Amino acid sequence: MAAYLIRRLWQMVPTLIGVVLLVFFVFKYFGGDPAEILGGLNASAAQVDAIREQLGLNKPVWEQLWIFVKQILSFDWGKSWATNESVAHLFATRLPATLTVMVPILLLDVLLAIPFAMMVAYVRGSLTDRAIMVVSTIALSISFLVYVIVGQYVFAFQLGLFPVQGWSDRFLTNLLQYAPLPVLLAVMVGLAPQLRLYRSFFLDEIGQDYVRTARAKGLTEATVLLKHVLRNALIPILTNVAVALPSIFVGSFLLETFFSIPGIGREVLLAVNRSDYPVIQAVTIYLAMITMTVNLVTDVLYKVVDPRVVLK
C-alpha cells in the first residue's frame, strides 16, 4: 500500500505540471491582454504600459511562469482585478457558503439513492419498478431551471416554507433557513439519474454466479442484497461519487446565482464575466489538485471496500 501511494503521488507531479503549463499559456496567449482589461477602454497607452510593468507582463515568459509557480506554491494569487480583494481571502470567505449547500446535497444524493435503487432492484421487472423508471425518465427530461422556478414559487411564495433568497453570517441560520430549499431542489434533480445508475449497478451484480450460490445456501434476499450485492456494487458507486465530489468545492452556478448564495460557484461565474484572471486561474489549479487527490483516495477506498482489489 505504501509503495502504491508513493508511486501515485509521484505520478501526480507531471500531471500537475501539465495543468500549470496549460493554464499559464492559455491565459497568456488566448485570454487577451490583462493590462488592457484592467485599464479599460479609456486608458492611455502610458497607463496600459504602467499596468503591464506592475503585473510583470513585460518580463520574459520564463520569469512570468516562475512568478505563476510561486503563486501556486505560496497560495498567494494577489488580488482580484474586479474587487481588489485578496484571492486567498475570497476563497476563505466564499467556500463555507458553498460547502453549507453542496455537502448536504452530496450526502443526501448518496444516502437516498443507494437504498432506493436497491429496493427498485429488489422488485425488478414489477409494475413498481417500471413506474419508478418512467417517473425518473420524466424527471431527467425537465431542466434544472424549471425546478428552481417552480420550487421557489411553490415552496417560497405559495407555502411560505422557505425564503426565496438570502444568506447570513451564522452557520446554523444558513443551514436551517436558507440552505434547505436549494438543497431540496438539487436532491430532487439529482436523485433520478443516481437512482437509475445505481439500479443498473445492483442489477449487474444480482445476475452474477455468487448471488445464485448465496441463494442456494438458503440466505434470505435481504441478506444477499445487503451483505453481498451492496458490497460489490460499491466499487462503481464510489467511482461515481468521486467524479461528483470535486464539484462541492465549486458549487452549482445556478443554485448560487438564483438563491443569492455567496459561494465559490457564483464568484467564479462573476470572475468569468469580468475576465478576472487571478480568480479563474486559482480555481482551475486548485480544482485540478482536488480532483487528483480525490481520485487517489477513491483508489484506496476500493481496497477497503473489496480486499480482492489489487492496487498496482
N, C-alpha and C positions, 0 to 999 in steps of 0.2 A: 504493500500500500504506500509506504513512504517513497519508494523508488518511483512509483507511478505518479505521485503528487509532485515530486521534484521534476520529473520529465514533463508533466503537463504545465507546470509553472514556467519552465524553460521554453516550452513551445509557445506560450502566450507572449513572450517578448517580441519575436519577429512579427507576430500578428499586430501587436500594439504599435510597433514601429511603422508598419504599413498603414495603419489607420491614421497615425500622426502625420505621416508624409502626405497621404491623400487629402486630409483635411487642410493642411497647410497650403499645398499647391492649388487646390480647388479654390480656396478663398483668395489666394494670391493672384491667380491669373484669370479667374472666371467670375469673381464676385464684385467687380468694379473697384474703383479707386477709393479706399477708405477716407483719404483726405478730402476728396471732393464730396463724399457723402456727409462727412462731419461739417465741412464748411458751408454746405448748402448752395443754392443756386446763385445767391448774391455775393458769394465770397470772391475776393480778388485773387489773382494768381499768387501774389505775395502771401496772402493768408493761407492759401492751399499749400504752398511750399513750407510755411511755418508749421502747419499741422503735420505735414509729411515728415518733417525733421523731428518733431516732437514724438511721433509714433515710431520713429526709426525706420521709416519706409524708404529712406534714401541710402540705407546701408546695403552692403552686398547681401545676396539671397541667403548665403550660408549663415551670416550673422543674424538675419531675421529668423531663420529656422532655429538657431540656438536660443534666441530670446523666447521663441514659442515653446521649445522644450523646457526651458527653465520655468515658464509659467505653469506648465503641466506638473513638473516635479514639486514646485513650491505651492501649488494650489492657489496661486495669485494671478488672476486674469485681468488685473487692473479694474477699471470702472466701465460700467455700461455707457455706451455712447448716447443713448437716448435719455437716461435718467441721471447719469453721473453717479450712480450708486455702485458701490463695490460689488463685483460679480460674486465674490465669496459670501458677502452679507446677503445678497439677493437670494442665493441658493439656501442659505441657512434660515431665512425668514419665509421662503415660499414652500420649501419641502414639507414642513409639518402639515400644512393645509392639504397638500396632495396626498400624503400618507393617511391623513384622517379619513379621506374618502376612498382611496384606492385599496388600502389594506382590507377594510371590511368587504369591499366588492370581491376581491380575490378569494378571501376566506369563504364567503357565502357561496360563491360560484362553485368552489370545490366541495364544500361540505353538503351542499344541497344536490349538486349534480350526481355525485357518486351514489348515494342511496337511491335517488330517484331512478337513475339509469339501471341500477341493479334490480330494482323492483320491476321495471319495464322489461328487462331481460328475463326475469323470472316468469312473467306472463307472456313471453314471446309468442307471436302468432295469434294472440287473442284479440277480441274486439277492443279491449282496453289499450293494448299495445298499438294497434292501428290508429285508434282515436288520438292517442298522445302524439304519435308521429305526425299525424295530419295537423294537429294544433302547433306542433313545433315547426313544421314547414311554413305554416302561415305566419308564425311569429318571426321566422327568419326573413320572410319576404317584406316585412314592414321596416321602413327606415327608422334609424335611431332618433332622428329628428322628430318624427311623428310621436314616438314615445315621450319625448321631452315635452312637446307642446301639449299633448293630451294629458300627460301626468301633471303638469303644472296647472292646467285648467281644472281637472277633476279634484286632485288631492289638495291643491292650494286655494284656488279661487272658489270652488263649489263647496268642498267639505271643510276647508279651513284647517286641515290637519297639520300642514307644514307651511313654513314661509316660502315664498317663491324664490327669493334670493337673499343673500346676506352672509356675513361672516363676522366673527368676533375674535377677541384676543384670548378667550378662555377655551381650553381644550374640550371640557365636558359640555359646554354650551354648543360648541360646533358639532360635536359627535352626536348629541341627543336632539338638537334642534334644527341645525342647518344641513347636516350630512344625510339624515335618513331618506329624504326624498330623492336626491341624486343616486344614492346607493340602491334604493328600491328599484328605480327605473333601470339602472345599469344591470342589476341582477336579473330583472325580467327579460332584458335583451340578451344577456349572456347565457342564461340558463338553457335556452332552446338549443343552440349549437353544441354546448357542452353535453347536454343530455343525449343528443343523437350520437355524438362522437364516443362518449363513454359506453353507451349501449352497444355500439359496434365492437368496442374492446371486450366487453363482457361476453358477447355472443361468440366472438372468435375463440375465447377460452372455453366456453361451455361445450363447444364441439370437439375439444381435444380428448385424447385417449385417457388421460389421467382422471378426467371428470367421470367418464364411464366406469373406470376402475373404482373410484371412490363411491359411486352409487352402488356398484356391485357388492361392495363391502358392507352395505347397509347404512351408510351415512345419510342423514336427512338432507333435503335440498338446501335448507338454510345453512347447514354446516358446510356443505360443498361450496356454496356461494361465498360465504364469509371467510372460510379458512383456506380454500384452495383457489377459487376463481379470482377473488378480490386481490389476493397477494400477487398472482401472476399478471393481473391486469394493471397493477400499479406502475409497472415499468413504462408503458406508453402514456399513462396518466401523468406520471412525473415529467415526462418529456413535454407534454402539452402545457403543464403548469410552468415549466422552466421557460418556455417560449413567451408566456404571458407575464412572468414575474418582472422583467426589467421595465415593463410599461408602468408599473406602480410608482416608479421614480420620476416618471414624466407626467403621468396622469392622462386624463382624457381631455382633449382640447374642447370638445363640445360641452362636456359636463362643466368644466371650469369656466367656460365662457358664458353659457346660458344661466348658470346659477351664481355667477359673480364670485367664484371661489378663487382667492388669491394664491394659486398654486403654481408649480413649475410649468405645467402644461399651458396655462394661459400666458405665462411670461414668455415662453418660447414662441408662441404664436405672435405676440406683440413684437418680439425681437425680430422675427422674420419679416413682419410688415414694416419695421423701422430700419431693416438692414443693420441690426445691432450685432456685429460680427463677434465681439468677445463673448456674449452670452450664447450665441449659436455654437461657436467653437467649443466652449466649455461643456455644454450639454452633449455634444456629439462625442467628445473624447470620453467623458465620464460614463456615458451610456454604453460605449464600447467596452470599457473596463468592467462595468457591472455585468454586462452580458457574458463576457468571458468567465467571470467569477461564478456566476450562476450556473453556467454550463459545467464548470469543474465540480461544484457542489452537487449538482444533479448526478453526475457520473459516479460520485462516491455514494450517493443515496441508492443508486442501482444495486450496489454491492450489499448495502444494509437491507434493502427490501428482499433481494434474492441472492443468497450466498453463492448460488451457482454461477453468477456473473463473474467473468474473469476480466480484470482491468489490465489492459495492455498498453 
